Amino acid sequence: MAMKLLPAYLILWVGFLLLGTSQSDASGPDVCQVDTHDELTTLPSVPGYEVERDAIAITMDFLCLLYPTNKLNCSWSFDKLNEDARLSVSISICDDEKLVENVRSPAVSHVGSRLVILQEYEELNVVLKINVTLHGNWTVYSYSYNKESLEVLLPPAKLSAVINGSNLLVSWALPSQVSSVNSCFEYQLDLGDQEKPRELATVLSYTEQNVDPSQTYSVRIRTRKTRLCQEHQQWSEWSLTVIVEQSLNQLNILVIVSISLGIPMILLAAVLLVRHQRVMKVLFPPIPRPPPKYKHFLEKNDTLGPVHAAPSVKPAEEEIMEVEDTEPNSGKAL
């Protein structure tokens, strides 16, 4: 009985060994020798049968991005996978066709990410492999990236903005880490005016017409490569904000003249209201009246005759009455 079970155990052990060898070869030294990038390849355990192939959407479900700080972030999200499916992830870092680092996560959840700090490489290539195992069968899904398809751009450089008359002039340069032609880049320009960012492409300047000179503008910009130049688009960070406001020496001449003339007129009106009586006497003096001694002459309307003074009025004389006592003295009679 034991002799009969030995071949069965031997066959099972050999099967597991071949399975492990097949899966390990997927991340071996030859993993960097890829002919094309940005294409999905599969390695199934059973030829012609790809585990959970319908649940894999490469453009949405897993992605690697290289940020300007040399941080490589690979993420995946397989919400439609069978609940019993198991995942393992392998990230191979290549310098041209040479494998320099291999990061493995043997058991991961259906949604997750892995962060790797990279060194500087002349010809960086990254191969992401996700092994999906279900009911004893497995399939390795591979996707390779070169540096251009990985990198998230820096914000545009040399951003400047100035108000010229009634126009806002904005200019910028390509991100400092790229040397591609300008036709590969598109931009979002935010003027801080509560409007949606302006969508621009293949340009390095923009003019906003008929701006309000009294308004302050907070200008910032970000960029990414167009779909023709990079399949997995990712916006850069926003640039530093440039504050634009109209200075006093750039105000319109008409506004300055209006202010210069308007303030004195307002002050004059205030003075007229406060000192109305005195100002009226100065502007409209009263008609002079002749003295009373000339009134009689003017009433006669005799301009050719001699001038006679008006008769003076004598003051009333006081009458003094003397009263004499005529009654006889009674004392002398006795």
C-alpha positions as CSV (number, residue, x, y, z in Angstrom):
1,M,0.0,0.0,0.0
2,A,2.8,2.4,0.9
3,M,4.5,1.5,-2.4
4,K,1.4,2.5,-4.3
5,L,1.1,5.9,-2.6
6,L,4.8,6.8,-3.3
7,P,4.4,7.5,-7.0
8,A,1.3,9.7,-6.3
9,Y,3.3,11.8,-3.8
10,L,6.2,12.0,-6.2
11,I,4.0,13.2,-9.0
12,L,2.4,15.8,-6.7
13,W,5.8,17.1,-5.5
14,V,7.1,17.4,-9.1
15,G,3.9,19.3,-10.1
16,F,4.4,21.8,-7.3
17,L,8.1,22.1,-8.2
18,L,7.2,22.8,-11.9
19,L,4.5,25.3,-10.8
20,G,7.0,27.2,-8.6
21,T,9.6,27.1,-11.3
22,S,7.2,28.5,-13.9
23,Q,6.1,31.3,-11.7
24,S,9.6,32.2,-10.6
25,D,10.8,32.3,-14.2
26,A,8.3,35.1,-14.7
27,S,10.5,37.3,-12.5
28,G,13.9,35.9,-13.5
29,P,16.9,37.7,-15.1
30,D,15.2,37.6,-18.5
31,V,12.3,39.7,-17.2
32,C,14.0,42.9,-18.4
33,Q,14.4,41.7,-22.0
34,V,11.2,43.0,-23.4
35,D,10.7,44.1,-27.0
36,T,7.8,46.5,-26.4
37,H,6.4,48.6,-23.7
38,D,2.9,49.6,-22.6
39,E,1.5,46.3,-23.7
40,L,-0.2,43.6,-21.6
41,T,1.3,40.1,-21.7
42,T,0.1,37.0,-20.0
43,L,1.6,33.7,-18.9
44,P,-1.1,31.2,-17.9
45,S,-0.5,27.9,-16.1
46,V,-2.9,26.2,-18.5
47,P,-2.3,27.3,-22.2
48,G,-5.4,29.1,-23.5
49,Y,-6.9,29.7,-20.1
50,E,-6.3,33.1,-18.5
51,V,-7.6,33.3,-14.9
52,E,-10.1,36.1,-14.4
53,R,-9.1,37.7,-17.8
54,D,-12.4,39.5,-18.1
55,A,-11.9,41.2,-14.7
56,I,-8.6,42.8,-15.8
57,A,-8.8,46.3,-17.3
58,I,-5.2,47.4,-17.7
59,T,-5.8,51.1,-18.2
60,M,-7.7,51.4,-14.9
61,D,-6.8,48.4,-12.7
62,F,-3.1,48.7,-12.2
63,L,-0.6,51.5,-12.9
64,C,3.0,52.6,-12.0
65,L,4.1,56.2,-11.7
66,L,7.5,57.7,-11.1
67,Y,7.4,61.0,-9.3
68,P,10.1,63.8,-9.4
69,T,11.4,62.7,-6.0
70,N,12.4,59.3,-7.5
71,K,9.5,57.5,-5.8
72,L,7.9,54.7,-7.8
73,N,4.4,54.0,-6.8
74,C,2.6,51.0,-8.3
75,S,-1.1,50.5,-7.5
76,W,-3.8,48.1,-8.4
77,S,-7.6,47.8,-7.9
78,F,-9.4,44.6,-8.9
79,D,-12.9,45.1,-7.5
80,K,-14.4,42.7,-10.0
81,L,-12.2,39.7,-9.3
82,N,-13.6,36.6,-7.8
83,E,-13.5,36.8,-4.0
84,D,-11.6,33.5,-3.8
85,A,-8.8,34.8,-6.2
86,R,-5.4,35.3,-4.6
87,L,-3.0,37.9,-5.7
88,S,0.8,38.4,-5.6
89,V,2.8,41.3,-7.0
90,S,6.3,41.6,-8.3
91,I,8.0,44.8,-9.4
92,S,11.2,44.4,-11.4
93,I,13.5,47.4,-11.7
94,C,15.7,47.3,-14.8
95,D,18.6,49.4,-16.1
96,D,18.2,48.8,-19.8
97,E,18.1,45.0,-19.9
98,K,19.8,44.4,-16.6
99,L,17.7,43.5,-13.5
100,V,18.9,45.6,-10.6
101,E,16.1,45.1,-8.1
102,N,13.1,42.9,-7.7
103,V,10.4,43.8,-5.1
104,R,7.9,41.0,-4.3
105,S,4.7,41.0,-2.3
106,P,3.6,37.3,-2.0
107,A,0.1,37.9,-0.8
108,V,-1.8,41.2,-1.3
109,S,-5.4,42.3,-1.2
110,H,-7.4,43.1,-4.3
111,V,-6.9,46.8,-3.8
112,G,-3.5,48.1,-2.8
113,S,-0.2,49.8,-3.7
114,R,3.6,49.5,-3.2
115,L,6.1,52.3,-2.9
116,V,9.7,51.9,-4.0
117,I,12.5,54.5,-3.7
118,L,14.7,54.3,-6.8
119,Q,18.3,55.3,-7.6
120,E,19.3,57.1,-10.8
121,Y,19.4,54.9,-13.8
122,E,20.4,55.7,-17.4
123,E,17.8,53.5,-19.0
124,L,15.1,52.9,-16.5
125,N,12.5,50.2,-17.2
126,V,9.9,48.8,-14.8
127,V,8.1,45.5,-15.2
128,L,5.0,45.0,-13.1
129,K,3.7,41.4,-12.7
130,I,0.5,40.4,-11.0
131,N,-0.1,36.7,-10.4
132,V,-3.8,35.8,-10.1
133,T,-4.5,32.3,-8.7
134,L,-7.9,30.7,-8.6
135,H,-8.9,27.0,-8.0
136,G,-5.4,25.7,-8.6
137,N,-4.9,27.7,-11.8
138,W,-2.8,30.9,-12.2
139,T,-2.0,33.5,-14.7
140,V,0.7,36.1,-14.6
141,Y,-0.3,39.5,-16.1
142,S,2.8,41.6,-17.0
143,Y,3.1,45.2,-18.1
144,S,6.3,47.0,-18.8
145,Y,7.1,50.7,-18.6
146,N,9.9,52.9,-19.8
147,K,10.9,56.1,-18.1
148,E,8.9,58.4,-20.3
149,S,5.7,56.5,-19.8
150,L,6.3,56.3,-16.0
151,E,7.3,59.9,-15.1
152,V,5.0,62.5,-13.6
153,L,6.2,65.9,-14.7
154,L,7.4,68.8,-12.7
155,P,5.2,71.9,-13.0
156,P,6.0,74.3,-15.9
157,A,9.1,76.5,-15.2
158,K,9.5,80.3,-15.3
159,L,5.9,81.2,-14.9
160,S,5.3,85.0,-15.2
161,A,2.2,87.2,-15.5
162,V,1.8,90.9,-16.0
163,I,-1.1,93.3,-16.8
164,N,-0.6,95.3,-20.0
165,G,-3.4,97.8,-20.5
166,S,-6.6,95.7,-20.4
167,N,-4.9,92.4,-21.1
168,L,-3.3,89.8,-18.7
169,L,-0.2,88.3,-20.3
170,V,1.0,84.9,-19.0
171,S,4.0,82.9,-20.1
172,W,5.9,79.8,-19.0
173,A,8.5,77.3,-20.0
174,L,8.6,73.5,-20.3
175,P,9.3,71.4,-17.2
176,S,12.9,71.4,-16.3
177,Q,13.4,67.6,-16.5
178,V,12.2,67.1,-20.1
179,S,13.7,67.9,-23.4
180,S,10.7,66.9,-25.6
181,V,9.1,69.1,-28.1
182,N,6.3,71.4,-27.0
183,S,3.7,69.5,-29.0
184,C,3.7,66.7,-26.4
185,F,2.3,68.9,-23.6
186,E,-1.0,70.2,-22.5
187,Y,-1.7,72.6,-19.7
188,Q,-4.3,73.8,-17.2
189,L,-4.0,77.5,-16.4
190,D,-5.8,78.8,-13.3
191,L,-6.1,82.6,-12.9
192,G,-7.8,82.6,-9.5
193,D,-10.9,84.3,-10.9
194,Q,-13.5,81.7,-9.8
195,E,-13.6,80.4,-13.4
196,K,-12.6,76.9,-14.6
197,P,-9.0,76.5,-15.5
198,R,-8.2,77.3,-19.1
199,E,-7.3,74.2,-21.1
200,L,-4.3,74.8,-23.4
201,A,-2.1,72.7,-25.6
202,T,1.2,73.0,-27.4
203,V,1.7,76.7,-26.4
204,L,3.9,78.5,-23.9
205,S,1.9,81.7,-23.5
206,Y,-1.7,82.9,-23.0
207,T,-3.5,86.3,-23.1
208,E,-6.6,87.0,-21.1
209,Q,-8.4,90.0,-22.7
210,N,-10.5,92.6,-21.1
211,V,-9.4,92.0,-17.5
212,D,-10.4,94.2,-14.6
213,P,-7.4,96.3,-13.6
214,S,-8.6,96.6,-10.1
215,Q,-8.8,92.9,-9.5
216,T,-6.0,90.8,-8.1
217,Y,-5.1,87.6,-10.0
218,S,-3.5,84.5,-8.5
219,V,-1.9,82.7,-11.5
220,R,-0.8,79.0,-11.4
221,I,-0.3,76.3,-14.0
222,R,0.2,72.5,-14.3
223,T,1.0,70.2,-17.1
224,R,0.9,66.6,-18.4
225,K,1.8,64.8,-21.7
226,T,-0.8,64.4,-24.3
227,R,-2.4,61.0,-25.0
228,L,-0.3,60.6,-28.1
229,C,3.0,60.9,-26.1
230,Q,2.0,59.1,-22.9
231,E,-0.8,56.5,-22.5
232,H,-1.2,56.9,-18.8
233,Q,-1.7,60.6,-18.3
234,Q,-1.1,62.2,-14.9
235,W,-1.2,65.9,-14.0
236,S,1.8,67.4,-12.4
237,E,1.6,69.4,-9.2
238,W,0.4,73.0,-9.4
239,S,3.2,75.6,-9.9
240,L,3.9,78.2,-7.3
241,T,1.3,81.0,-7.4
242,V,2.2,84.3,-9.0
243,I,0.2,87.2,-7.6
244,V,-0.7,89.9,-10.2
245,E,-2.2,93.3,-9.2
246,Q,-2.3,96.7,-10.8
247,S,0.2,99.2,-9.3
248,L,-0.7,102.8,-8.7
249,N,1.6,104.2,-11.3
250,Q,-0.1,102.2,-14.0
251,L,-3.6,103.5,-13.4
252,N,-5.4,105.0,-16.3
253,I,-4.7,108.7,-16.9
254,L,-8.4,109.4,-17.2
255,V,-8.9,108.0,-13.7
256,I,-6.1,110.2,-12.3
257,V,-7.6,113.3,-13.9
258,S,-11.1,112.5,-12.7
259,I,-9.8,112.0,-9.2
260,S,-7.8,115.3,-9.3
261,L,-10.8,117.3,-10.5
262,G,-13.4,115.5,-8.5
263,I,-12.0,116.0,-5.0
264,P,-11.7,119.8,-5.2
265,M,-15.3,120.0,-6.6
266,I,-16.6,117.9,-3.7
267,L,-14.8,120.1,-1.2
268,L,-16.2,123.2,-2.8
269,A,-19.7,121.9,-2.6
270,A,-19.2,121.0,1.1
271,V,-18.0,124.6,1.8
272,L,-21.0,126.1,0.0
273,L,-23.4,124.0,2.1
274,V,-21.7,124.8,5.4
275,R,-21.2,128.6,4.8
276,H,-24.3,129.2,2.7
277,Q,-25.2,132.6,4.1
278,R,-21.8,134.2,4.0
279,V,-21.1,132.9,0.5
280,M,-24.5,134.2,-0.8
281,K,-23.7,137.7,0.5
282,V,-20.3,137.6,-1.3
283,L,-21.7,136.3,-4.5
284,F,-25.0,138.3,-4.4
285,P,-24.5,141.5,-2.4
286,P,-27.6,143.4,-1.3
287,I,-28.8,146.5,-3.3
288,P,-27.7,149.6,-1.5
289,R,-30.4,151.9,-0.1
290,P,-30.1,155.8,0.1
291,P,-30.1,157.5,3.5
292,P,-33.3,159.1,4.7
293,K,-32.2,162.7,3.9
294,Y,-32.0,161.8,0.2
295,K,-35.3,160.0,0.1
296,H,-37.4,163.1,-0.4
297,F,-35.3,164.2,-3.3
298,L,-35.5,160.8,-5.0
299,E,-39.3,160.7,-4.5
300,K,-39.7,164.0,-6.4
301,N,-37.7,162.7,-9.3
302,D,-36.3,166.2,-9.9
303,T,-32.9,165.5,-11.1
304,L,-32.3,169.1,-12.6
305,G,-33.4,171.3,-9.7
306,P,-31.3,172.4,-6.9
307,V,-30.8,170.0,-4.1
308,H,-32.7,171.1,-1.0
309,A,-32.1,169.5,2.2
310,A,-35.1,167.9,3.7
311,P,-36.7,170.1,6.4
312,S,-35.5,169.3,9.7
313,V,-38.0,168.5,12.4
314,K,-37.7,170.6,15.5
315,P,-37.9,168.9,18.7
316,A,-41.0,169.7,20.7
317,E,-40.5,172.5,23.3
318,E,-41.2,171.7,26.9
319,E,-43.9,173.9,28.6
320,I,-43.2,174.9,32.1
321,M,-46.2,176.0,34.2
322,E,-45.8,178.0,37.3
323,V,-48.4,177.7,40.1
324,E,-48.8,180.7,42.5
325,D,-50.3,180.3,45.9
326,T,-53.0,183.0,46.4
327,E,-54.4,181.8,49.6
328,P,-54.0,184.5,52.6
329,N,-51.7,183.6,55.4
330,S,-53.9,182.8,58.4
331,G,-51.1,183.4,60.9
332,K,-50.8,187.2,60.1
333,A,-54.5,187.8,60.6
334,L,-54.4,186.8,64.2
